[in-house]
């Protein structure tokens, strides 16, 4: 998982140290110490008979219906923003100004909408976006506090965000083959067996220069029966990010288009079958390049009025 902002699990050790200090009559007490960064509430349980030490559990509460709807709506807007369909100003018009977080010597800016029980972060690296760098240029992160539980079924969230499950082997844009599995469990002994990570993809036009991928992290509750995959209601986090295609992937797509349309003999006056950049060819080679939309008629090449002109797809 990527580094997150304000993820409560990082702060739990601080709470534990404060609690133990108070119980052992240390000069440092909970009242004297600074408030811990997390909002999770800890409750002491009876002493463990084996090691004569107190144990702790987090007191959880359910997310209110209003905050549940707000979380889903912010996730929907964040997905549209990652896909480039809306701007941050559109989000601010509905939910107000977020907290801006900037780190020195770091190109990424984080816009944080925090409601207390969870945080919604819009992460934007404009340098990577302008360079069409494969690394994340836009990312949405939603993290719930450790003391909050919420019932949001995986299919409800998937449909709200307009996502599709990933399926190994299926075609993404008619050319590339999906390699990402839909669900991933933690390796036994290395992670929590009650956690499951689900992968999704946002449908985009076949000529899109980037993919939009998403992942949901669910945790099975102690009272639930069945595996973590069978009990996906208690979501802990979700991420949606943009990933630009590599030059090799773009070339693979363009080569497939050339092969697909190269034998049709598309000429001036014929209908363009697919949007993109098309290259005009004459008897002596390439003539010019034209950006065409699906359904438009191919014009005469501008550089040379030659008989026998043909059109070939140059790139999506």
C-alpha positions in Angstrom: 0.0 0.0 0.0 1.1 3.6 -0.6 2.1 6.0 2.1 -1.0 7.8 3.4 -1.7 11.0 5.3 -3.0 10.7 8.9 -3.4 6.9 8.8 -4.4 6.1 12.4 -2.5 2.9 12.7 0.7 4.8 12.8 -0.3 6.6 16.0 -1.6 3.6 18.0 1.8 2.9 19.7 1.7 6.4 21.1 -1.6 5.8 22.8 -0.5 2.5 24.2 2.7 4.0 25.7 0.7 6.8 27.4 -1.9 4.3 28.8 0.7 2.0 30.3 2.6 4.9 31.8 -0.5 6.1 33.6 -1.3 2.6 34.9 2.2 2.2 36.4 2.1 5.5 38.2 4.6 7.2 36.0 5.0 10.9 36.4 3.6 11.2 32.8 -0.2 10.8 32.9 -2.8 10.9 30.1 -4.0 14.3 31.3 -0.5 15.7 31.3 0.6 14.3 27.9 -0.2 15.9 24.6 -3.4 14.6 22.9 -2.5 11.7 20.6 -2.8 12.4 16.8 -5.4 9.7 16.3 -9.0 10.0 17.3 -9.3 6.3 18.1 -10.5 5.6 21.6 -8.7 2.9 23.7 -10.3 1.0 26.6 -8.3 -0.9 29.1 -9.4 -4.6 29.6 -8.7 -6.8 32.7 -5.1 -7.8 33.3 -3.8 -10.8 31.2 -3.2 -13.7 33.7 -0.3 -14.9 31.7 1.9 -11.8 31.7 0.1 -9.6 34.2 -0.1 -6.8 31.7 -3.2 -4.8 30.6 -4.5 -5.2 27.0 -6.4 -2.7 25.0 -9.1 -2.7 22.4 -10.4 0.1 20.1 -13.9 1.2 20.9 -15.6 1.5 17.5 -18.7 3.4 16.4 -20.7 3.2 13.1 -20.4 6.0 10.5 -23.5 8.1 10.4 -25.7 7.8 7.3 -24.9 11.4 6.3 -21.2 10.9 6.5 -21.6 7.6 4.7 -23.3 9.4 1.7 -20.6 12.1 1.8 -17.8 9.6 1.6 -19.4 7.9 -1.4 -20.1 11.2 -3.2 -16.5 12.5 -2.5 -15.2 9.2 -3.9 -17.3 9.6 -7.0 -16.1 13.1 -7.6 -12.5 12.0 -6.9 -12.8 9.3 -9.5 -14.1 11.8 -12.1 -11.2 14.1 -11.2 -8.6 11.4 -11.6 -10.1 10.7 -15.0 -9.8 14.3 -16.0 -13.6 14.8 -16.3 -14.0 17.5 -13.6 -11.7 20.0 -11.9 -10.8 20.5 -8.2 -12.9 23.7 -8.4 -15.9 21.5 -9.1 -15.3 19.6 -5.9 -14.7 22.7 -3.9 -17.9 24.2 -5.1 -19.8 21.4 -3.4 -17.7 20.6 -0.3 -15.8 23.8 0.4 -12.1 24.6 0.4 -9.8 21.7 1.4 -6.7 21.8 3.5 -3.6 22.2 1.2 -0.6 20.1 2.1 2.7 20.8 0.3 6.1 19.3 1.2 9.4 21.1 0.5 11.3 19.9 -2.6 8.3 17.7 -3.5 6.2 18.3 -6.6 3.0 16.7 -5.3 0.2 18.7 -3.7 -2.4 17.1 -1.5 -5.9 18.6 -1.1 -7.4 17.1 2.1 -11.2 16.9 2.8 -11.3 15.7 6.5 -14.7 15.0 8.2 -13.2 13.5 11.4 -14.2 9.9 10.9 -12.3 9.7 7.6 -10.1 11.7 5.3 -10.4 12.1 1.6 -7.2 13.3 -0.1 -6.8 14.5 -3.7 -3.1 14.1 -4.6 -1.9 16.0 -7.7 1.6 15.9 -9.2 1.3 18.4 -12.1 5.0 17.8 -13.2 4.3 14.1 -13.8 1.0 14.9 -15.5 2.6 17.4 -17.9 5.4 14.9 -18.7 2.8 12.0 -19.0 5.0 10.1 -16.6 3.8 6.6 -15.8 4.0 7.3 -12.1 1.0 8.6 -10.4 0.0 12.1 -11.5 -3.4 12.1 -9.9 -4.6 10.0 -7.1 -7.6 9.8 -4.8 -7.1 8.3 -1.3 -9.9 7.6 1.3 -8.9 6.4 4.7 -11.2 5.6 7.6 -10.1 6.0 11.3 -9.5 2.9 13.2 -12.4 3.5 15.5 -15.0 3.8 12.7 -16.8 1.0 10.9 -19.1 1.4 7.9 -21.2 -0.9 5.8 -20.6 -0.2 2.2 -20.8 -3.3 0.0 -18.1 -3.7 -2.7 -20.7 -3.8 -5.6 -22.5 -0.7 -4.3 -19.2 1.2 -4.3 -18.1 -0.2 -7.6 -21.3 0.9 -9.3 -21.3 4.3 -7.7 -17.8 5.0 -9.0 -18.5 3.5 -12.5 -15.8 0.8 -12.2 -15.4 -2.7 -13.6 -13.7 -5.6 -11.9 -10.3 -6.5 -13.4 -10.2 -9.9 -15.1 -6.9 -11.5 -16.0 -6.7 -12.2 -19.8 -9.4 -9.8 -21.0 -8.6 -7.1 -23.5 -8.3 -3.6 -22.1 -8.4 -1.4 -25.2 -8.8 -4.1 -27.8 -5.0 -4.7 -27.8 -3.5 -4.8 -24.3 -4.2 -7.8 -22.1 -5.2 -7.4 -18.4 -2.6 -8.7 -16.0 -4.2 -7.5 -12.7 -6.1 -10.0 -10.5 -9.4 -8.9 -9.1 -8.8 -10.0 -5.5 -5.6 -10.3 -3.5 -5.2 -11.8 0.0 -2.3 -11.2 2.3 0.4 -13.8 2.3 -0.1 -16.1 5.3 2.2 -15.0 8.1 2.9 -11.7 6.5 -0.4 -9.9 6.7 -3.9 -9.9 8.3 -6.0 -12.8 7.0 -9.1 -10.8 7.6 -8.0 -8.2 5.0 -8.7 -8.5 1.2 -7.7 -6.0 -1.5 -10.0 -5.8 -4.6 -8.8 -4.3 -7.9 -11.0 -2.4 -10.4 -10.6 -0.4 -13.7 -12.5 2.6 -15.0 -13.7 2.1 -18.6 -12.1 4.6 -20.9 -12.0 5.2 -24.6 -9.7 2.9 -26.5 -7.4 5.8 -27.5 -6.9 7.1 -23.9 -3.3 7.9 -23.0 -3.8 6.6 -19.5 -5.5 4.0 -17.4 -7.5 4.7 -14.2 -7.1 1.9 -11.6 -8.8 1.5 -8.3 -8.4 -0.7 -5.2 -10.7 -1.3 -2.2 -9.4 -2.6 1.1 -12.0 -4.5 3.2 -11.7 -6.1 6.6 -13.8 -8.9 8.0 -15.4 -8.1 11.4 -15.0 -10.6 14.2 -18.8 -11.3 14.3 -19.0 -12.0 10.5 -19.0 -15.6 9.3 -17.1 -16.4 6.1 -13.9 -15.4 4.4 -12.8 -11.8 4.0 -13.9 -11.9 0.3 -17.4 -13.2 1.3 -17.9 -10.4 3.9 -16.9 -7.2 2.1 -18.9 -4.5 3.9 -16.4 -3.0 6.3 -14.2 -0.9 4.0 -11.0 0.5 5.5 -9.6 2.4 2.5 -9.9 3.0 -1.2 -7.5 4.4 -3.8 -8.0 5.6 -7.4 -5.0 6.6 -9.5 -4.0 7.5 -13.0 -1.3 5.6 -14.8 0.0 6.8 -18.2 0.8 4.2 -20.8 4.4 3.6 -21.6 5.8 4.3 -25.0 6.0 0.6 -25.7 2.3 0.2 -24.8 1.3 3.1 -27.1 3.4 1.6 -29.9 1.7 -1.8 -29.4 -1.7 -0.1 -29.8 -0.7 1.9 -32.8 0.9 -1.2 -34.5 -2.4 -3.1 -34.0 -4.4 -0.3 -35.5 -2.1 -0.1 -38.6 -2.5 -3.9 -39.0 -6.2 -3.7 -38.6 -6.9 -0.9 -41.1 -3.9 -1.2 -43.3 -5.6 -3.8 -45.6 -8.9 -1.9 -46.0 -7.6 0.6 -48.5 -9.1 3.7 -46.9 -9.0 6.6 -49.4 -10.0 10.3 -49.8 -13.8 10.7 -49.4 -14.2 7.5 -47.3 -15.5 7.5 -43.7 -13.0 7.4 -40.9 -13.8 4.3 -38.8 -12.0 5.4 -35.6 -10.9 8.7 -34.0 -7.2 9.5 -34.0 -4.3 10.8 -36.0 -4.3 9.4 -39.6 -1.4 9.5 -42.0 -2.1 10.1 -45.7 0.0 8.1 -48.2 0.6 8.4 -51.9 2.7 6.5 -54.4 5.9 8.1 -53.1 5.2 7.7 -49.4 3.7 9.7 -46.6 2.1 13.0 -47.4 0.5 14.6 -44.3 -1.1 13.8 -40.9 -4.7 14.7 -40.0 -6.6 14.5 -36.7 -9.9 12.8 -37.6 -13.1 12.0 -35.7 -15.1 8.9 -36.2 -17.6 9.4 -39.1 -15.7 12.2 -40.8 -14.7 11.9 -44.5 -11.0 11.8 -45.3 -9.9 15.0 -47.1 -7.4 15.3 -49.9 -3.8 15.4 -48.7 -2.6 18.9 -48.3 1.0 18.5 -49.4 0.3 16.8 -52.7 -2.7 16.2 -54.9 -1.9 12.7 -55.9 -4.0 9.9 -57.2 -4.2 6.7 -55.2 -4.0 8.3 -51.8 -4.6 6.1 -48.9 -5.0 6.6 -45.1 -3.3 4.7 -42.3 -3.7 5.2 -38.5 -0.7 7.0 -37.0 -1.6 7.0 -33.4 -4.7 7.0 -31.1 
